[in-house]
């Protein structure tokens, strides 16, 4: 073999039963071992593993508490999100009805120009605010506070 290339073994180069019969029963000891030092090394490693286990258990318990807190927040956020959507829908429909009444002058209905500006502007702010809440995951600050990201 040259340059680290492995060549396939031929039938003559493979180990045989005679090779196994001639092999020693055990490998010789490399050096003297100190059972006391080995025991101390094992104890030190065991203590490290125990400390790691305790730390991981604390992390796991903290994650379980955090998960239950987020689940509770989700239960509270659902009704609030529905109420916010209902409010935005009713407000927008009311504004649209007032604009239609003013535009058609039905029954002499006439709103001042500044009132119309305020009505249209506040509707836009309401819709944009709701979209902003949805895009940020609704109450994202509360979620960050419970997960420790703030």
C-alpha distance (Angstrom), angle and dihedral (degrees) to the residues before:
residue distance angle dihedral
X1 . . .
X2 3.73 . .
X3 3.79 134.2 .
X4 3.80 94.5 5.2
X5 3.82 93.4 -63.9
X6 3.79 113.3 145.0
X7 3.75 115.5 -133.9
X8 3.79 121.2 -157.3
X9 3.79 114.4 -100.0
X10 3.75 117.9 -110.9
X11 3.77 123.2 -138.6
X12 3.82 90.3 -100.9
X13 3.86 93.7 51.8
X14 3.81 96.6 53.1
X15 3.80 121.2 99.3
X16 3.76 116.2 -97.6
X17 3.78 134.5 -162.2
X18 3.82 88.9 -98.5
X19 3.83 88.9 58.2
X20 3.80 89.6 53.3
X21 3.83 91.1 49.6
X22 3.83 91.3 52.6
X23 3.86 93.7 46.9
X24 3.83 117.3 106.0
X25 3.81 117.1 -102.4
X26 3.81 93.3 -125.5
X27 3.76 139.3 8.0
X28 3.78 118.1 -103.8
X29 3.82 118.2 -106.4
X30 3.78 111.5 -97.6
X31 3.76 94.9 -146.9
X32 3.76 142.1 -23.2
X33 3.78 113.7 -67.8
X34 3.76 125.0 -145.2
X35 3.82 109.3 -142.8
X36 3.82 91.9 -164.4
X37 3.81 92.7 54.0
X38 3.80 90.3 45.5
X39 3.81 90.5 51.2
X40 3.82 91.7 49.0
X41 3.79 90.4 49.4
X42 3.81 90.6 49.9
X43 3.82 91.5 48.8
X44 3.80 91.5 50.1
X45 3.80 91.4 50.1
X46 3.81 91.0 45.9
X47 3.82 90.3 53.1
X48 3.82 89.7 50.8
X49 3.80 90.5 51.8
X50 3.82 91.5 48.4
X51 3.82 90.9 50.6
X52 3.81 90.6 48.7
X53 3.79 90.1 49.3
X54 3.82 92.2 51.9
X55 3.81 91.6 48.5
X56 3.80 92.2 48.7
X57 3.81 91.2 47.4
X58 3.82 90.3 53.1
X59 3.81 90.3 48.7
X60 3.80 90.2 49.0
X61 3.82 92.4 49.9
X62 3.83 90.5 49.2
X63 3.81 90.7 50.9
X64 3.82 91.4 50.0
X65 3.83 90.5 51.5
X66 3.81 90.8 47.5
X67 3.81 91.8 49.6
X68 3.80 92.4 52.5
X69 3.81 90.7 48.0
X70 3.80 91.6 52.4
X71 3.82 90.5 48.3
X72 3.82 89.9 53.2
X73 3.81 90.5 48.8
X74 3.79 89.8 51.5
X75 3.81 89.8 53.8
X76 3.81 90.6 51.5
X77 3.79 95.4 43.3
X78 3.81 95.8 54.4
X79 3.82 97.3 68.3
X80 3.81 91.7 41.2
X81 3.79 91.4 53.0
X82 3.81 91.2 49.2
X83 3.79 91.3 49.5
X84 3.81 91.5 48.9
X85 3.80 90.4 50.9
X86 3.82 91.9 48.5
X87 3.79 90.8 49.9
X88 3.80 92.5 49.0
X89 3.81 91.4 47.7
X90 3.82 94.5 48.3
X91 3.79 92.7 44.6
X92 3.80 92.4 48.9
X93 3.80 92.8 46.9
X94 3.80 90.8 48.4
X95 3.79 91.3 50.0
X96 3.80 91.0 47.8
X97 3.83 90.8 50.5
X98 3.83 91.1 50.9
X99 3.81 90.7 49.0
X100 3.81 91.2 50.2
X101 3.80 91.4 48.4
X102 3.79 91.5 48.8
X103 3.80 93.1 45.2
X104 3.80 94.2 49.6
X105 3.84 93.7 40.1
X106 3.81 86.8 -138.5
X107 3.82 109.4 -171.1
X108 3.80 91.1 -6.0
X109 3.81 91.9 -60.3
X110 3.80 108.9 166.6
X111 3.80 128.6 165.2
X112 3.78 125.1 -163.2
X113 3.82 115.7 -104.2
X114 3.83 93.0 -116.6
X115 3.82 90.8 53.8
X116 3.80 90.1 52.8
X117 3.81 90.8 48.9
X118 3.80 90.7 50.7
X119 3.81 92.0 46.5
X120 3.80 94.9 50.2
X121 3.83 93.1 42.3
X122 3.79 94.6 49.7
X123 3.80 91.0 47.5
X124 3.78 90.4 53.4
X125 3.81 90.8 48.4
X126 3.81 90.9 49.4
X127 3.80 93.0 50.9
X128 3.81 93.8 44.6
X129 3.81 90.9 47.4
X130 3.77 91.9 52.5
X131 3.80 91.9 47.5
X132 3.81 88.7 49.4
X133 3.80 91.2 52.1
X134 3.79 91.5 50.1
X135 3.80 93.8 46.9
X136 3.80 93.1 50.4
X137 3.80 91.4 49.2
X138 3.81 96.4 -103.2
X139 3.77 113.8 -82.6
X140 3.80 93.4 8.4
X141 3.82 89.0 165.0
X142 3.79 90.9 65.0
X143 3.78 90.9 50.6
X144 3.79 92.7 50.4
X145 3.79 91.4 48.8
X146 3.79 92.0 55.4
X147 3.79 94.8 44.6
X148 3.81 93.4 48.7
X149 3.81 95.4 -118.8
X150 3.80 95.6 125.7
